[in-house]
């Protein structure tokens, strides 16, 4: 990253981060994501409750889930570049920040324009947890492109299907290619995305607007939304769109899915919330699974489910109180071992020839019948 860009970013952090969050009203803990980041942990830098992260603690399951859904990923990192309206909804992203050198063609309302960022509000935001069908336990990340993966996720959630897809190479020639420019027809009311498999193009143009791979995901292009019929021109060099996949959906489809999933939500505040479940199912959290997360339902700890990397728990029909907490795995056992060893040292000191306390022989520590 260029030094000038770094200087600009740090200046923005010092002078304008309060404007981005405060003036736009992002002080309620809502999730917010940057769609075209230039730093690995930029959302953390700005104090946003986002999804992107660059850390050695990332698990393979987290990485795979983000990759299969179409997000930008790399070693020990994933970023929100490559997001769709569906992912915004399922992950509870209320605000999208976009560098205002490029505007978003989106149905979302722009609520703030700053010196560096524009901010958009998502009208369909699911709560921290929501009820889905028990068949979500059979969901697997095995499809070939993000449209198929996201459609399969929706099927297992409640029998939904969102994307209509077509391979660009099968489109009529006059609408598919013209030199290095591919002309893709979208109907009014459709939001379109383009999946380009293989090596990520270093730069692409969408209706003449250039976006580079270093702060966009050029494998998964957002072709935008419009209420009118239109032609989107996509250009790039050194790549063919013959194997690319065009995915589209209508806003009314998103509205329908949102209405159904939002009927059974749990809003988590300070680790607690309640849900009125109209049926038995799986409480699906828009957060990654971790074996240090503990969930209680009606005061009793329940088994947490690893739903291909996402956290879930089973619940019966009816009203439930939910509590979520986190405990570092092995912390209690490690602390207990330390305390016991200290106790042994203090209880049985002997003097060595150098005057240092020592313990002869081998120390055996037993916790709940288990020797360590």
Secondary structure, DSSP 8 states (H G I E B T S, - for coil): --HHHHHHHHHHHHHHHHIIIIITT--S--EEEESS-SSTTHHHHTT-B-S-EE-TT--HHHHHHHHHTT-EEETTEEESTT--HHHHHHTTEEEEEEETTS----SSEEEEE-SSEEEEE-S----SEEEE-GGGGG--S--SSHHHHHHHHHHHHHS----EEEEGGGS-HHHH-BTTEEEEEE-TTEEEEEE--SS--SEEEETTEEEETTTS-TTEEEEEE-SS-EEEEEE-SS---TT-EEEEEEHHHHHHHHHHHTTSEE--BTTEEEEEESS-EEEEEEEE--TTEEEEETTEEE--EEETTEEEEEE-SEEEEEEEEE--TTHHHHHHHHHHHHHHHHHS-EE-TTS-EE--S----EETTEE-
